[in-house]
Amino acid sequence: MFDFLIIGQGIAGTMLAYQAQQKGFSVCAFDTHNPNSASNVASGVVNPITGRKMLKTWKADTIIPYAIDTYKAIEKELDIKFIHEIPIAKIITSEEDVNLWNSKLEDSRYQNNISPIQSLNNPHINEAFGVGFIQPTFWMNMKIMVQKIRTNLLKNNLLFEENFNYSLIEFDDTIKYKNIEAKYIIFAEGFNIQNNPFFNFIPFKPAKGEQFKIYSKELKLDYIINKNIFIIPLGNDTYHVGSTYIWDDETEMVTEEGRKEVLTKLDKIVKCKYEVIDEKAGIRPTIKDRRPVLGAHPEHKNMYVYNGMGTKGISLAPYFSNELILHITENKEIDKEIGIQRFI
């Protein structure tokens, strides 16, 4: 018998499996590999200051350091490299934003995260009002980490690459599914949770994201550019550019609308030639209140949900995977902001 049966192996399910094993629990997982899943397509930026009003991300001072420590431990243990520490240059667009940025500089909550406005001195970037640098910021190639942990699970016969059939679950003191028995089942399916009959009362609002890979010999960036979109240097004169928020399209295909939106924004930032060499789309599992959802099913107490990471899954997943495991195994209370009770 397993301790945890985990359904889904994107960033949420991957972190659950990894952290549960680190704590000595046994796991098995079900997941059909989707190269266009949000975890495989995500640009992977971890950024403590976001939005037009340049606000500190929710719980940033707790969640981001925890995520970085966790990911560095995974790099060391699995002998892989997927974390790239790199500053973000936030392009300032008006005198109003100059004043807003300078007011943040005087706020003690932001002093470790932002620098005074300066010029990039890059002739290929439009930055009439200068830029402010944000730190600590990272770009993470989550595909490398997820695939490595996936490979380890497969090698040990702990991952089944097949569709999960909800109707075959047998409820008792334990969870039984086909020839598998587990103490607990956790659904970490990302966007696919919309097909889950046990948690269809949660108000998910999937957000499609589209990103592009460009090649530019002239751009020469060693920092991330942020102005409505991200431009992320990948090396060898290639860059990730994105992303969109499309709320009424759940296909995993790049749209002409999305392509036009991103490239129009890119053309307002860069003043040099580039070539689009790849494009991808994925569906983010978001919730209307933009918070994750964790907790037990209201009737089946050994059934749990872990979802709603949205655009910040890479920074949120390590911390809240640990919180959910502690909730299940040690009865640690879940923060009301993210608890499933808010929807019951």
Rosetta blueprint (number, residue, H / E / L):
1 M L
2 F E
3 D E
4 F E
5 L E
6 I E
7 I E
8 G L
9 Q L
10 G L
11 I H
12 A H
13 G H
14 T H
15 M H
16 L H
17 A H
18 Y H
19 Q H
20 A H
21 Q H
22 Q H
23 K L
24 G L
25 F L
26 S L
27 V E
28 C E
29 A E
30 F E
31 D L
32 T L
33 H L
34 N L
35 P L
36 N L
37 S L
38 A H
39 S H
40 N H
41 V H
42 A L
43 S L
44 G L
45 V E
46 V E
47 N L
48 P L
49 I E
50 T E
51 G L
52 R L
53 K L
54 M L
55 L E
56 K E
57 T L
58 W L
59 K L
60 A H
61 D H
62 T H
63 I H
64 I H
65 P H
66 Y H
67 A H
68 I H
69 D H
70 T H
71 Y H
72 K H
73 A H
74 I H
75 E H
76 K H
77 E H
78 L H
79 D L
80 I L
81 K L
82 F L
83 I E
84 H E
85 E E
86 I L
87 P L
88 I E
89 A E
90 K E
91 I E
92 I L
93 T L
94 S L
95 E H
96 E H
97 D H
98 V H
99 N H
100 L H
101 W H
102 N H
103 S H
104 K H
105 L H
106 E L
107 D L
108 S L
109 R L
110 Y L
111 Q L
112 N L
113 N L
114 I E
115 S L
116 P L
117 I L
118 Q E
119 S L
120 L L
121 N L
122 N L
123 P L
124 H L
125 I E
126 N L
127 E L
128 A L
129 F L
130 G L
131 V E
132 G E
133 F E
134 I E
135 Q L
136 P L
137 T L
138 F E
139 W E
140 M E
141 N L
142 M H
143 K H
144 I H
145 M H
146 V H
147 Q H
148 K H
149 I H
150 R H
151 T H
152 N H
153 L H
154 L H
155 K H
156 N L
157 N L
158 L L
159 L E
160 F E
161 E L
162 E L
163 N L
164 F L
165 N L
166 Y H
167 S H
168 L H
169 I E
170 E E
171 F E
172 D L
173 D L
174 T L
175 I E
176 K E
177 Y E
178 K L
179 N L
180 I E
181 E E
182 A E
183 K E
184 Y E
185 I E
186 I E
187 F E
188 A L
189 E L
190 G H
191 F H
192 N H
193 I H
194 Q H
195 N H
196 N L
197 P L
198 F L
199 F L
200 N L
201 F L
202 I L
203 P L
204 F E
205 K L
206 P L
207 A E
208 K E
209 G E
210 E E
211 Q E
212 F E
213 K E
214 I E
215 Y E
216 S L
217 K L
218 E L
219 L L
220 K L
221 L L
222 D L
223 Y L
224 I E
225 I E
226 N E
227 K L
228 N L
229 I L
230 F E
231 I E
232 I E
233 P E
234 L E
235 G E
236 N L
237 D L
238 T E
239 Y E
240 H E
241 V E
242 G E
243 S L
244 T L
245 Y L
246 I E
247 W L
248 D L
249 D L
250 E L
251 T L
252 E L
253 M L
254 V L
255 T L
256 E H
257 E H
258 G H
259 R H
260 K H
261 E H
262 V H
263 L H
264 T H
265 K H
266 L H
267 D H
268 K H
269 I H
270 V E
271 K L
272 C L
273 K L
274 Y L
275 E E
276 V E
277 I E
278 D E
279 E E
280 K E
281 A E
282 G E
283 I E
284 R E
285 P L
286 T L
287 I E
288 K L
289 D L
290 R L
291 R L
292 P L
293 V E
294 L E
295 G E
296 A E
297 H L
298 P L
299 E L
300 H L
301 K L
302 N L
303 M E
304 Y E
305 V E
306 Y E
307 N E
308 G L
309 M L
310 G H
311 T H
312 K H
313 G H
314 I H
315 S H
316 L H
317 A H
318 P H
319 Y H
320 F H
321 S H
322 N H
323 E H
324 L H
325 I H
326 L H
327 H H
328 I H
329 T H
330 E H
331 N L
332 K L
333 E L
334 I L
335 D L
336 K L
337 E L
338 I L
339 G E
340 I H
341 Q H
342 R H
343 F H
344 I L
